[in-house]
């Protein structure tokens, strides 16, 4: 390309700088003032030279000034000034400037960041017809990616089919194209079609890369087809494509979520063998799996190992571990992890605090929870809806709904909108405090604030009304749920059954119970439901046989009796039988029945009740329970170890 004259170059540079100072304003006649450190304005700079848009000397296929236009396009795209961008394009068209694909790709990316996929599509179709710029697979992939990033997966597939089928475009997909198509199909759950596309890649003179394999493996794992995904990893290595940490992490995460920690650990070993170093995603997946299994001590050990390997834990790492402690009822240990997090220079985020505060309240550690709340505020961590809701729920659990109401006011004043959980916690708090009037006001406030009443809110309302003896009002709410198509959960059913039983309408409650047995798993009776009915029949004279029928159904449905179930029967056998019985034989038989059904955990709970009540099980029952609970090999090992210690 020939060199342009020095004077002309200076003129172009000055004009471009002036254009940049003006922020590409269309009112070019206005003077621009620059300020020095003394804040005194300098003389106005001259307006943008008209020379910038005058036809220049040709330099091969380009003209003098083309680069200026390209710079303008890039700057307008970066600042999302799409109106000015269009004007530049049409100015270039009028002057018959050369359009290059690179500039269009910059514009496509800008439309993507601005969430304007249709604008990107429109520009793609105008590239050839309006601006005589040759379309290649690069432009095609850029637009396809914009559509997919926006979550319009069906639209992306339509666009792909239209372009590849049209002879006018003459665009041949490459590996990146297929990666994007496979991603869209997997996002739509069309994994079999994604596999079909994957198998067809070599037929199109392309080869799948690591990203292709990783995307497809992720899609398979989401559909629960983990074995197929693992096979794909083996195939990948056979074909000479070496997996990166992303590919391994996809499989490790899926196996950990499934609880298959043994296979996950083997994959980590495989990572090291292939020269892939586990990163924070790998460790976070393993931590999540250990927490799901309740192996928190091993999770802490893994965290320490992670630090020793110079892989720094992040918010997800600490959040996963803390949440694991909270779910195991060890929120205080979770709080100690938070201290460790802060000692290492991190700060607890809103989600960590909400998990801990909620967990501490549920464990009845009110003072500790409030202390943590105050520490969070002092450290400048602004509470959000989730944290406020955790505090409101905790105060209500502590029997302080009025204080919770004040927190709600503070929350709303700071611009945080309460959600269904916030309101349902407050409703339950007022009901449990015996203030049904305030609870109903909260219900009305929800409606006034356009917060949807979900099944949890309805269940709390029905439960509260039934406990308050307002069965008629509860039935009205029940009918409203049915008319609005809101799903009836186990709490709603159990509450209504309890209401009927308290009103001495046990048969009505029994009808609802039989309806429950025909429902989906989440609406099936739980131990609370069974206890309500068992207690109702035991309270009636000569109805213990019907209570035992309910117990039999309970066992047949795979629901284990608990301490309350045992107490109900023990009280009935002691007070309503002639002659009175201590219940030893009844519970002993119940243990045997549970063991025969391989319900060893349930059986051990009944044994625990018997020991607390000084009702010793039979020797034969002991033998059955011990045999089921203990693996013979481990028992022998334990005995051998004890014997060797005694001999020393």
Secondary structure, DSSP 8 states (H G I E B T S, - for coil): -----HHHHHHHHHHHHHHHHTTT-S-TTS----B-TT--B--------GGGGS---EETTEETTHHHHHHHHHHHHHTT-HHHHHHHHHHHHHTT----HHHHHHHHHHHHHTT-HHHHHHHHHHHHHTT-----HHHHHHHHHHHHHTT-HHHHHHHHHHHHH-TTT-----HHHHHHHHHHHHHTT-HHHHHHHHHHTGGGT----HHHHHHHHHHHHHTT-HHHHHHHHHHHHHTT----HHHHHHHHHHHHHHT-HHHHHHHHHHHHHTT----HHHHHHHHHHHHHTT-HHHHHHHHHHHHHTT----HHHHHHHHHHHHHTT-HHHHHHHHHHHHHTT----HHHHHHHHHHHHHTT-HHHHHHHHHHHHHTT----HHHHHHHHHHHHHTT-HHHHHHHHHHHHHTT----HHHHHHHHHHHHHTT-HHHHHHHHHHHHHTT----HHHHHHHHHHHHHTT-HHHHHHHHHHHHHTT----HHHHHHHHHHHHHTT-HHHHHHHHHHHHTS-GGGS--HHHHHHHHHHHHHSTT-HHHHHHHHHHHHHTT----HHHHHHHHHHHHHSSSS---SHHHHHHHHHHHHHTT-HHHHHHHHHHHHHTT----HHHHHHHHHHHS-HHHHHHHHHHHHHHHH-
